[in-house]
Amino acid sequence: MSEIVQQQYDWIRSARDKVFAFLDEIPPVRLHQPVPEFGHGSIMRTHLHVVDCYRFWLESFAFKKITEHRDITAHEIERADVKYARDRFAEVDEMVRRFFNEYRDRWSEPIEQDENWQGYPKAPAPLLLFTHVMTHEFHHKGQIVSMAKQLGCPPPADDRLGGLFT
């Protein structure tokens, strides 16, 4: 099972690299330009929100570090460029590696939480958490592509940004 989950994440990273290549083509001002009522307000804020999601579920939740969790600040996001986002996702890759190492033989074993996690699932399995962050990333990738279109930065006409078959 671990090899399959690792292969799946490798495909996710490949698709993410194609998104980064697309973002490199977008003028920096457009990455921060608000797109009202869409995503998390801008392309960069939406992309970095994905980092926060990985950090929350696979680090803070899975490793029971609620007191250490910190989202990327608004100030950091306002100054962020594509390199900054790449660096944050490199940190995500390392965190995913640690998560895989910790849960490699326990994908269905519940991760029990205490009462500090009010409003969140009390005992999700590691595979459920990984599935959540993965689908969350692709959901927001779609929003980023749509936001770019609205800002006059159309994505490639083919499925390069889908990332899995090209």
LINQUIDA-V319684 format. One record per residue. RES is the residue in one small letter. SS is DSSP state (helix for helix, strand for strand, loop for the rest). Layout:
BEGIN
res=RES ss=SS
res=RES ss=SS
END
This chain:
BEGIN
res=m ss=loop
res=s ss=helix
res=e ss=helix
res=i ss=helix
res=v ss=helix
res=q ss=helix
res=q ss=helix
res=q ss=helix
res=y ss=helix
res=d ss=helix
res=w ss=helix
res=i ss=helix
res=r ss=helix
res=s ss=helix
res=a ss=helix
res=r ss=helix
res=d ss=helix
res=k ss=helix
res=v ss=helix
res=f ss=helix
res=a ss=helix
res=f ss=helix
res=l ss=helix
res=d ss=helix
res=e ss=helix
res=i ss=loop
res=p ss=loop
res=p ss=helix
res=v ss=helix
res=r ss=helix
res=l ss=helix
res=h ss=helix
res=q ss=loop
res=p ss=loop
res=v ss=loop
res=p ss=loop
res=e ss=loop
res=f ss=loop
res=g ss=loop
res=h ss=loop
res=g ss=loop
res=s ss=loop
res=i ss=helix
res=m ss=helix
res=r ss=helix
res=t ss=helix
res=h ss=helix
res=l ss=helix
res=h ss=helix
res=v ss=helix
res=v ss=helix
res=d ss=helix
res=c ss=helix
res=y ss=helix
res=r ss=helix
res=f ss=helix
res=w ss=helix
res=l ss=helix
res=e ss=helix
res=s ss=helix
res=f ss=helix
res=a ss=loop
res=f ss=loop
res=k ss=loop
res=k ss=loop
res=i ss=helix
res=t ss=helix
res=e ss=helix
res=h ss=loop
res=r ss=loop
res=d ss=loop
res=i ss=loop
res=t ss=loop
res=a ss=helix
res=h ss=helix
res=e ss=helix
res=i ss=helix
res=e ss=helix
res=r ss=helix
res=a ss=loop
res=d ss=loop
res=v ss=helix
res=k ss=helix
res=y ss=helix
res=a ss=helix
res=r ss=helix
res=d ss=helix
res=r ss=helix
res=f ss=helix
res=a ss=helix
res=e ss=helix
res=v ss=helix
res=d ss=helix
res=e ss=helix
res=m ss=helix
res=v ss=helix
res=r ss=helix
res=r ss=helix
res=f ss=helix
res=f ss=helix
res=n ss=helix
res=e ss=helix
res=y ss=helix
res=r ss=loop
res=d ss=loop
res=r ss=loop
res=w ss=loop
res=s ss=loop
res=e ss=loop
res=p ss=strand
res=i ss=loop
res=e ss=loop
res=q ss=loop
res=d ss=loop
res=e ss=helix
res=n ss=helix
res=w ss=helix
res=q ss=loop
res=g ss=loop
res=y ss=loop
res=p ss=loop
res=k ss=loop
res=a ss=loop
res=p ss=loop
res=a ss=strand
res=p ss=helix
res=l ss=helix
res=l ss=helix
res=l ss=helix
res=f ss=helix
res=t ss=helix
res=h ss=helix
res=v ss=helix
res=m ss=helix
res=t ss=helix
res=h ss=helix
res=e ss=helix
res=f ss=helix
res=h ss=helix
res=h ss=helix
res=k ss=helix
res=g ss=helix
res=q ss=helix
res=i ss=helix
res=v ss=helix
res=s ss=helix
res=m ss=helix
res=a ss=helix
res=k ss=helix
res=q ss=helix
res=l ss=loop
res=g ss=loop
res=c ss=loop
res=p ss=loop
res=p ss=loop
res=p ss=loop
res=a ss=loop
res=d ss=loop
res=d ss=loop
res=r ss=loop
res=l ss=loop
res=g ss=loop
res=g ss=loop
res=l ss=loop
res=f ss=loop
res=t ss=loop
END
